[in-house]
Amino acid sequence: MKIMTCPLNGPRNIAEFACRGEVKTMPDPAAASDHDWADYLFMQSNAAGVVREWWIHLPSSTWFIAERDTRTGEILATYPPDALFKRPAPGVQP
């Protein structure tokens, strides 16, 4: 059984989680073109190696970030989003 550590709920079976894509920088809403938005929303780099991804613990709806090696599937680290993002996204109230 593969185990993933949720930052809120601790170690859990990987079946309780879903990957929701790579962590990327959102384009500036005031300046981004349609191409920029399409790239941000639909394109993935699909890199071989260590990637940073959004994950969700499905039973608790807890979102967090995981660093994972795509070559081996090894989960290297998990942490809450505020460890990476120090301010809210544009237009989001703290």
C-alpha positions as MATLAB code, in Angstrom:
seq = 'MKIMTCPLNGPRNIAEFACRGEVKTMPDPAAASDHDWADYLFMQSNAAGVVREWWIHLPSSTWFIAERDTRTGEILATYPPDALFKRPAPGVQP';
ca = [
       0.000    0.000    0.000;
       1.356    3.428   -0.966;
       1.112    6.095    1.736;
       0.909    9.871    1.258;
       1.133   12.332    4.128;
      -1.598   14.948    4.189;
      -0.387   18.122    5.951;
      -3.655   18.248    7.915;
      -4.628   14.584    8.382;
      -1.275   12.781    8.469;
      -0.328    9.570    6.634;
      -3.130    8.061    4.538;
      -3.627    5.500    1.783;
      -2.898    7.095   -1.625;
      -6.416    6.068   -2.738;
      -7.778    8.933   -0.576;
      -6.035   11.544   -2.767;
      -6.351   12.997   -6.250;
      -3.747   14.929   -8.199;
      -5.083   18.149   -9.722;
      -2.141   19.305  -11.835;
       1.125   21.126  -11.608;
       1.638   24.293   -9.604;
       2.049   27.187  -12.038;
       2.143   30.953  -11.821;
      -1.200   32.473  -12.777;
      -0.997   35.114  -15.525;
      -1.902   38.700  -14.678;
      -5.682   38.900  -15.252;
      -5.428   42.494  -16.484;
      -2.706   41.818  -19.055;
      -3.022   38.162  -20.128;
      -4.049   37.263  -23.658;
      -6.441   34.452  -24.530;
      -3.390   32.374  -25.486;
      -1.817   33.011  -22.053;
      -5.003   31.860  -20.290;
      -5.381   28.781  -22.487;
      -1.765   27.847  -21.808;
      -2.229   28.317  -18.059;
      -5.484   26.341  -17.896;
      -4.890   23.480  -20.295;
      -1.176   22.881  -20.891;
       1.067   20.817  -18.628;
       4.843   20.610  -18.886;
       4.811   16.846  -18.148;
       8.455   17.012  -17.045;
      10.422   13.936  -16.091;
      11.867   14.501  -12.635;
      10.798   16.389   -9.548;
       7.567   18.346   -9.986;
       5.377   20.406   -7.681;
       1.679   19.481   -7.919;
      -1.684   20.375   -6.412;
      -3.262   17.451   -4.539;
      -6.503   17.090   -2.601;
      -7.342   14.751    0.276;
     -10.821   13.755   -0.888;
     -12.481   12.823    2.441;
     -11.603   16.176    4.047;
     -11.355   18.395    0.916;
      -7.909   19.513    2.085;
      -5.814   21.055   -0.712;
      -2.044   20.923   -0.464;
       1.128   20.830   -2.534;
       3.242   17.744   -3.082;
       6.692   17.434   -4.578;
       6.926   14.168   -6.493;
       9.502   12.495   -8.711;
       7.626   11.530  -11.882;
      10.323    9.010  -12.841;
       9.852    6.899   -9.716;
       6.485    8.043   -8.304;
       8.185    8.821   -4.991;
       6.525   11.558   -2.948;
       9.332   13.726   -1.617;
       7.399   16.312    0.420;
       3.905   17.588    1.152;
       2.991   20.954    2.629;
       0.111   23.435    2.881;
      -0.202   26.062    0.125;
       0.673   28.932    2.480;
       4.180   27.487    2.765;
       4.656   28.420   -0.897;
       2.218   31.291   -1.419;
       2.633   34.162    1.017;
      -0.243   36.263   -0.303;
      -3.694   35.417   -1.701;
      -4.339   35.271   -5.431;
      -5.476   38.537   -7.071;
      -9.114   39.250   -6.294;
      -9.271   36.764   -3.396;
     -10.065   38.165    0.031;
      -7.728   36.919    2.802;
];
